Amino acid sequence: MDFSTFDRPFSLPFPYLEGALHYVTGAIDVLAVLILIIGMVRFTYWLVRSEAFTRDGDTRLERQNLARLELGRYILAALEVLIVADVIRTALTMQLQGLIFLGGLVIIRSAISWFLDREIEALEKDRKHDAPQ
């Protein structure tokens, strides 16, 4: 079996869609970055607020954990959005190298998501107050 044919670019049935889909994947990447930035801004706000305005150590630690919990949710959302962009990008090229790269990315991002999800669950179990708003 000749595997060299898998390294050739795939042509979509509607070539004009290919250019548009590249813009779509770029927009999805930007959306993921915006999700991360929003999460970081909210995390920083709640971290500074807990440090500056909380005197009790236990309450401060709990508020910091709530901020971490929220940041973790934003990171998970951004990772999921990035996987969508990678799937579309790989579908456009349909090259074996791209599929292998996508597989590796999905494995790495899934592992990160799994560990973040476990940490979020642990923080939620310890939570006494409502999450920051």
C-alpha positions, 0 to 999 in steps of 0.5 A: 500500500502506498502511503505517500498519497496520504501526504497530498493536500485534499481538495474540497468540492467547493474550492471557494469554501476553503479560503473562507474556512481558513478565516473561520479557523483564524476567528475561532483561534482569536475567540479562544484567546479572548476567552483566556484573556477574559478568564485571566482578567477575572482571575486577577480581579478576584485575586487582588480583591481577596488579597486587598480586602480580606483579613481572615486567612481562611476566607482569603484562601477560599476566595483565591480557590474560587478565583482559581476554579473560575480560571480553570473553567475559562481555560477548559472552554478555551481548550475546547474551542481550540480543538474545534479550530484544529479539527477544521484546519486538519480537515482542510489539509487532509494530510497524514502529518496534520492528522498525526499532529491533531491527534497529539494535540487532542491527547495533550489537551485532553490530558490537561482538561482531565487534570484541570477538571479533577482540580475544579471538582476538588475545589468545588467540594471544598467551596463554602460560598458562591463563586465570584460574579 
